[in-house]
Amino acid sequence: MTKIEIDHFDGDLPIDNLSDSNNYDLKYLDACDLNYANFFEKFMLRNLPCIIRNITSSWQCTNNWIKNEKINIEYLIDHYGDVDAPVADCDAITFNAHCKINMKVKEYMQYLQSCERDKLLYLKDWHLRRLRPNDLFYEVPLFFGSDWLNEFATDRGEDDFMFVYIGPTKSWTPLHADVYNSYSWSVNVVGQKKWTLFPPGEEEKLKDSLGNLPVMFHPEKFPGVKFLEIVQDGGDALFVPSGWHHQVVNLLDTISINHNWVNACNIENVWSSLQQCLSSVEYEIRDLKDSPEYISQCQVILKSLFGMDFSNFLIFLSYIGNKRITQLRKENSKGFNNIELGQNHIMFDLKTLHKVMNLIQNHPIFSYNCISPDIESDFIKIKKSISMIL
Ligand SMILES: O=C(O)CCC(=O)C(=O)O
């Protein structure tokens, strides 16, 4: 079992993790020379991107999915041909996202092989890991092992945030920030991508008078906007920090693996964006403010827009809090993907959870009776147990 640990859990760690410098030079690191505590402090806590090279050397898929430095189409057809996967049409856009259909992997691979393609199709957000839990085609790099989102999802058999992307040269992903304001990591198994990344706040300069972002950013149209342009090669992992908008173009036929993730370093960002989303929902339906259903309707809309409501967030935090308490007592030391968390790491998680739980308890919604009594009492009980530990 792999163990991840940090140097200390209290003291001077900059918990206010918004990018603390205006120096957005991208750092290139090598997986062999980097240790977890370093990545934690220099990049996750500071919310700064980096490339970590040579991350796939022990991955099975680097042998199986690549042939002559290209995508091994026969292997993918043989092993996954009859499986359905979501495919985006890069030429068809609705509400700033590509239109998607389901295709058999076999058909998609035939499309990729054909010389005359009349469409630009991108297989994306494919939950291959969930589909084939025993197929260990890649390992989660230990740098990305503190992952509350996928820990929660896999422990409870819920929808996870672990994806495979396969796209031809020129396929692309529109400008966006990730779900919940999570982090993401993306590793190219084969191929090459160009990423354009915007430090948080820069996206405001890109919005039109209605507050809409462009589908694709073109630098010549937005002089003065700060952004990073990154070319990611095969075997490179890109760490995309929380709230950094980004767009992606495949420069070659590319397969990548990608997770969205949340942990103690960015959970406050998730909480802020949940509140922000709620405020805009409240504003949008302000005409209904006097109706008895107003509060619960806001939560329903919040869930459909943000992907979770306040109750879901409370359940999530309570689950992770309870699990860390158990781990501290050594009753169960396994975290996400069987990765063991060191004692400092567990304490850091608990300390941050406690801070965010306090913020939630002070939010007006807590007094509106829209959270079920069971969820609320569980939340309060776990928060109390954490207080006793701290
Ligand atoms: O690789 C891509 O096309 C998109 C990946 C992405 O947007 C992400 O990791 O958040």
PDBQT file of the ligand as one rigid body, heavy atoms in Angstrom, charges set to zero:
ROOT
HETATM    1  O1  LIG A 401      -8.574  16.824 -22.530  1.00  0.00    +0.000 OA
HETATM    2  C1  LIG A 401      -9.583  17.466 -22.779  1.00  0.00    +0.000 C 
HETATM    3  O2  LIG A 401     -10.026  17.606 -23.902  1.00  0.00    +0.000 OA
HETATM    4  C2  LIG A 401     -10.339  18.177 -21.660  1.00  0.00    +0.000 C 
HETATM    5  C3  LIG A 401      -9.865  17.904 -20.280  1.00  0.00    +0.000 C 
HETATM    6  C4  LIG A 401     -10.412  18.869 -19.286  1.00  0.00    +0.000 C 
HETATM    7  O3  LIG A 401     -11.053  19.826 -19.597  1.00  0.00    +0.000 OA
HETATM    8  C5  LIG A 401     -10.153  18.714 -17.880  1.00  0.00    +0.000 C 
HETATM    9  O4  LIG A 401      -9.321  17.918 -17.466  1.00  0.00    +0.000 OA
HETATM   10  O5  LIG A 401     -10.790  19.449 -17.092  1.00  0.00    +0.000 OA
ENDROOT
TORSDOF 0
